[in-house]
Amino acid sequence: MTSGSETPHSAFRAVVIGGSAGGFEALTAILSVLPGDFPLPVLVVQHLHPSDAGSFARHLARATRLPVIEPCDKEPIERGRVYAAPANYHMLVERDGSTIALSIDERVNWSRPSIDVLFESGSRAWGEGVIAILLSGANADGAKGMGKVKKAGGLTIAQDPASSQTPFMPQAAIDAGGVDEVLGLEQIGKRLVELGTLKPDRFFSPRSALRFPRSNGSEFKDRRYEYDRKR
């Protein structure tokens, strides 16, 4: 089996996804699109109630053809698997990109697991080979991590706030300038399938996988005030 540190099937090495309020529905919509032979590992942080005892991973498994694993500390990362962070633990990627580490360090952004912790460790381990996706949620967790991924050369995608049950989280990342692509929920799964088929090439740079020219996010910043008025 091939770990996330190797790239025989795709130009990218891994996918990291974060979500909070409304994130489960978004996750299931995305994962349901991925084929059973999807060539990348997918690491997921969803803000969970501390009492969750694996039910999130079990419910997620019903929505995808891929095996869903709630990892232990030092779990090997293998392509074609979904790793769902357990409640009360930060989930990190070891620096060599081949194993998962679990941590009970202090909460980050009032959260454990924290999306920022996963994204930042993924950017260190996989650099330009990581795809980071930020979904619906009610706080700014993930915005800093998206910036780290983008700075490392990885590809960052935010759910369009207009399609988010709770738009604050993707909007915060857009406002911070850490997002390469803003896609509707129905587009994200298709985009992942497309990116997973990109073959390794010594002349390939993940930055060239950008579908759209970079935006300063102003068109999405304007929407924030529409949401605020509706509250």
C-alpha positions as CSV (number, residue, x, y, z in Angstrom):
1,M,0.0,0.0,0.0
2,T,1.1,3.5,-0.7
3,S,1.4,6.2,1.9
4,G,0.6,9.8,1.6
5,S,4.3,10.6,1.4
6,E,4.5,9.0,-2.1
7,T,3.0,10.2,-5.4
8,P,2.8,7.5,-8.0
9,H,-0.8,8.2,-9.0
10,S,-1.3,12.0,-8.7
11,A,0.6,15.2,-8.8
12,F,-0.9,16.0,-5.4
13,R,-0.2,14.1,-2.3
14,A,-3.1,14.6,0.0
15,V,-6.4,16.5,0.8
16,V,-7.2,18.2,4.1
17,I,-10.7,19.3,4.8
18,G,-12.2,21.3,7.7
19,G,-15.7,22.2,8.7
20,S,-17.9,23.1,11.6
21,A,-21.6,24.0,11.7
22,G,-23.1,22.7,8.5
23,G,-19.8,21.0,7.7
24,F,-21.1,17.4,8.0
25,E,-23.7,17.9,5.2
26,A,-21.1,19.5,3.0
27,L,-18.6,16.7,3.7
28,T,-21.1,14.0,2.8
29,A,-21.9,15.8,-0.5
30,I,-18.2,16.0,-1.4
31,L,-17.2,12.5,-0.4
32,S,-20.2,10.9,-2.1
33,V,-18.7,12.1,-5.4
34,L,-15.3,10.6,-5.0
35,P,-14.7,7.3,-6.8
36,G,-13.6,4.1,-4.9
37,D,-10.2,4.4,-6.6
38,F,-9.6,8.1,-5.6
39,P,-5.8,8.2,-5.4
40,L,-5.2,10.6,-2.4
41,P,-5.6,10.3,1.3
42,V,-8.3,12.7,2.7
43,L,-7.8,14.0,6.3
44,V,-10.9,15.6,7.9
45,V,-11.4,17.8,10.9
46,Q,-15.0,18.5,11.9
47,H,-15.7,20.3,15.1
48,L,-17.3,17.6,17.3
49,H,-19.1,17.5,20.6
50,P,-16.7,16.1,23.2
51,S,-19.0,13.1,23.8
52,D,-18.7,11.9,20.2
53,A,-17.4,8.3,20.4
54,G,-16.8,7.6,16.8
55,S,-20.3,8.2,15.6
56,F,-19.1,11.0,13.2
57,A,-16.8,8.6,11.4
58,R,-19.5,5.9,11.3
59,H,-22.0,8.3,9.7
60,L,-19.4,9.7,7.3
61,A,-18.6,6.1,6.1
62,R,-22.2,5.8,4.9
63,A,-21.7,8.6,2.4
64,T,-18.5,7.4,0.6
65,R,-17.0,4.5,-1.3
66,L,-13.7,5.1,0.5
67,P,-12.8,3.5,3.8
68,V,-13.3,5.9,6.7
69,I,-10.9,5.6,9.7
70,E,-10.9,7.3,13.0
71,P,-7.1,7.1,13.5
72,C,-4.9,6.2,16.4
73,D,-1.7,8.0,17.2
74,K,1.0,7.1,14.6
75,E,-1.6,5.8,12.2
76,P,0.0,5.3,8.7
77,I,-1.5,7.5,6.0
78,E,-2.5,5.5,2.9
79,R,-4.0,6.8,-0.3
80,G,-7.7,6.2,-1.0
81,R,-8.7,6.5,2.7
82,V,-10.6,9.1,4.7
83,Y,-9.1,9.9,8.2
84,A,-11.6,11.6,10.5
85,A,-10.2,13.3,13.6
86,P,-11.6,11.9,16.8
87,A,-13.3,14.2,19.4
88,N,-11.0,15.8,21.9
89,Y,-7.8,15.3,19.9
90,H,-5.9,17.5,17.5
91,M,-5.0,15.6,14.4
92,L,-1.6,16.5,12.8
93,V,0.5,15.2,10.0
94,E,4.0,14.1,10.9
95,R,6.7,16.0,9.1
96,D,7.6,13.1,6.7
97,G,3.9,13.0,5.6
98,S,3.5,9.3,6.2
99,T,1.8,9.1,9.6
100,I,-0.8,10.9,11.8
101,A,-0.2,12.2,15.2
102,L,-2.9,12.9,17.8
103,S,-2.5,15.6,20.5
104,I,-4.3,16.7,23.6
105,D,-2.7,20.1,23.6
106,E,-4.7,23.2,24.4
107,R,-7.7,24.1,22.3
108,V,-7.0,26.3,19.2
109,N,-9.8,28.7,18.2
110,W,-11.8,27.1,21.1
111,S,-11.6,23.8,19.2
112,R,-10.0,20.4,19.6
113,P,-9.7,19.1,17.0
114,S,-8.7,22.3,15.3
115,I,-8.7,22.8,11.6
116,D,-5.8,25.2,11.8
117,V,-3.7,22.5,13.5
118,L,-4.4,20.0,10.7
119,F,-3.9,22.5,7.8
120,E,-0.6,23.9,9.2
121,S,0.9,20.5,9.8
122,G,-0.2,19.4,6.3
123,S,1.5,22.4,4.8
124,R,4.7,21.6,6.5
125,A,4.6,17.9,5.5
126,W,3.3,18.1,2.0
127,G,4.1,21.7,0.9
128,E,2.8,22.4,-2.6
129,G,1.3,18.8,-2.8
130,V,-1.6,19.5,-0.5
131,I,-5.1,20.6,-1.3
132,A,-6.9,22.3,1.6
133,I,-10.7,22.8,1.6
134,L,-12.6,24.9,4.1
135,L,-16.4,24.3,4.5
136,S,-19.3,25.8,6.4
137,G,-18.7,26.8,9.9
138,A,-19.3,29.4,12.6
139,N,-15.9,30.6,13.6
140,A,-12.6,31.5,12.0
141,D,-10.8,28.2,12.6
142,G,-9.0,27.2,9.4
143,A,-8.4,30.7,8.0
144,K,-4.9,30.9,9.3
145,G,-4.2,27.3,8.2
146,M,-5.4,28.1,4.7
147,G,-2.9,30.9,4.5
148,K,-0.1,28.6,5.5
149,V,-1.1,26.1,2.8
150,K,-1.2,28.8,0.2
151,K,2.1,30.2,1.3
152,A,3.7,26.7,1.0
153,G,2.4,26.5,-2.6
154,G,-0.6,24.2,-2.0
155,L,-4.0,24.7,-3.5
156,T,-6.8,26.2,-1.3
157,I,-10.5,26.0,-1.9
158,A,-13.3,27.5,0.1
159,Q,-17.0,26.6,-0.1
160,D,-18.9,29.5,-1.5
161,P,-20.5,31.3,1.5
162,A,-23.7,31.5,-0.5
163,S,-23.9,27.7,-0.5
164,S,-22.8,27.3,3.2
165,Q,-25.3,26.6,6.0
166,T,-23.1,28.9,8.2
167,P,-20.9,31.1,6.0
168,F,-18.6,32.7,8.6
169,M,-15.8,30.1,8.3
170,P,-15.2,30.2,4.6
171,Q,-15.8,33.9,4.6
172,A,-13.1,34.5,7.2
173,A,-10.6,32.6,5.0
174,I,-11.6,34.6,1.9
175,D,-11.3,37.9,3.8
176,A,-7.8,36.9,5.0
177,G,-6.6,36.3,1.4
178,G,-5.8,32.6,1.9
179,V,-8.2,31.2,-0.8
180,D,-7.3,30.3,-4.4
181,E,-10.7,29.1,-5.5
182,V,-14.3,29.7,-4.2
183,L,-16.6,26.9,-5.4
184,G,-20.2,25.9,-4.8
185,L,-20.7,22.8,-2.9
186,E,-21.7,20.7,-6.0
187,Q,-18.4,21.8,-7.7
188,I,-16.0,20.8,-4.9
189,G,-16.3,17.1,-5.3
190,K,-16.0,17.2,-9.1
191,R,-12.9,19.5,-8.7
192,L,-11.2,17.0,-6.4
193,V,-11.8,14.2,-8.9
194,E,-10.2,16.4,-11.5
195,L,-7.2,17.3,-9.4
196,G,-6.7,13.6,-8.4
197,T,-6.2,12.7,-12.0
198,L,-3.4,15.1,-12.6
199,K,-0.3,13.0,-13.2
200,P,3.1,13.7,-11.7
201,D,5.3,15.7,-14.0
202,R,8.7,17.3,-13.3
203,F,7.4,20.4,-15.0
204,F,4.1,20.5,-13.1
205,S,3.5,23.0,-10.3
206,P,0.3,22.8,-8.3
207,R,-0.1,26.5,-8.8
208,S,-0.8,25.7,-12.5
209,A,-3.8,23.7,-11.4
210,L,-5.7,26.9,-10.5
211,R,-8.9,26.9,-12.5
212,F,-9.5,30.7,-12.1
213,P,-7.2,33.7,-11.9
214,R,-6.6,34.7,-8.3
215,S,-9.1,37.1,-6.8
216,N,-8.8,39.5,-4.0
217,G,-12.1,38.1,-2.7
218,S,-13.9,41.5,-2.9
219,E,-17.0,40.0,-4.6
220,F,-17.3,37.6,-1.7
221,K,-16.5,40.2,1.0
222,D,-19.5,42.2,-0.3
223,R,-21.7,39.2,0.4
224,R,-20.7,39.1,4.1
225,Y,-22.8,42.3,4.7
226,E,-25.8,40.6,3.0
227,Y,-25.6,37.8,5.5
228,D,-25.2,40.2,8.4
229,R,-28.3,42.1,7.4
230,K,-30.3,38.8,7.3
231,R,-29.4,37.9,10.9
